[in-house]
Amino acid sequence: MIGSRINPAEIDVVWVRPLDGVQYVRESNTYSDSGTAQPLGRGDQIVWGYTTVPSDDYATRRVFYLRLHDRFLQPDGIYAEGHPAEAVDPRQVVAGEPTPSLSE
C-alpha cells in the first residue's frame, strides 16, 4: 500500500483533470493548512487530483499527480511500459482508505 499515512478524516477525492486514458497517477502525502484547497504541484508535477479533509487545520492529505515524462503525457517515454513505484490506479482511489500500489 502506498498510503501508509492515510488521514482517516479524508472526506472526498477531487479530480481536477479528466481520467480518460490515464492508466496511473502518482500518489504522495502533502501537508496543508487548508483542508479543501487544491495543492500546488512542485517542479515537473502536474496535479491530477487530491483528497479533502473537513477542517482548515494543518492536515495531512494525499495529492495525485503526473510528471512530464509519465506515459499519459509522453507515450513513448521512459514509462512507455511499466510505471513508477508510487503509481496507483486512479479508479481505485477512495477517501480515507489506502490505495494499492500497481507494484504490489
N, C-alpha and C positions, 0 to 999 in steps of 0.2 A: 504494500500500500504506500502510495506517495505521501498522503497527508497524515503524517504521524502526529501533527499538531493541529488537528481539526478543531475549530471552535464550535462546540455543540450549540452555541447560540445563533449560528448562521440560520437565516430565515428564507433566503432566496438566492437563486443563481440568475444573474443578469448577463445576457449575451448582447454585446454591443455591435457585433458583426454577424452576418449570416453564417450558419454552419454548413451550408450546402457545399459539398465537395471537400470539406475539411476532415481528414482522416484522423488527425490527432491535434491536441493542443498541449502545450507545456503547462504544468501546474506548479505554483510556488506559493509560499506564505508571504504575506505582507503585513505590516503594522500600520494602522491608520487611525487618525483622530476623528474620522467621520465614518460612521457605520454604513452609510449608503452612497457616498460619492464615488465616482469612478476613479480607480487608481491610475496613476500615470505609468506608462512604460518607461524603461530605462534603456538607454543606448539603442540597440537594434531590436528591442522588444516592441511588438505591436499588440496591445491589449485586445483580446478577443472576448473576454468576459471576466466576471468577478462575483464573489458572494457578498451578500449584505448581512449586517447584524443589526439588532434593534436599537442600539444606543449610539450616541455620538461620542462615547468614551473611546479612549485609546484602546483599540482592539485588534486581535489577530484575525485575518480573514484570507481567503485564497484569491489569487489572480490567475487567469488563464491567458496565455499569450502564444504568439508565434514569433520566431526570429526570421530575419530576412532570407536566410538560407534554408528554411524549412520547406518541406515538399509542396505544400499548397501554394507557396509564393515562388518557389523555384523547383519545378517538377524534375528537372534533370540535374539538380544539385547533389550535395553530399548525402541527402536523405531521400534520394530517388527510390531507394529501398531501405527498409528498416526505419528506425525512429530514435530520438534521443531518450535517455534513461528516464527523464521526468515526464514522458509523454503519457497522456490519458485519452481515452475516447470521450469526446465532449458529450456524447449522448448518454453516458453513464454517470455524469456528474449530478450529485444530489446534495442539496444544502445540509450541512451538519453531519455528513457521512463521508468516510474515506472513499476515494476513487481508486479502483485497482489500476496499477501501472500496466501499460501494454507490455512491459518487460517481464511481468510475472507469468 
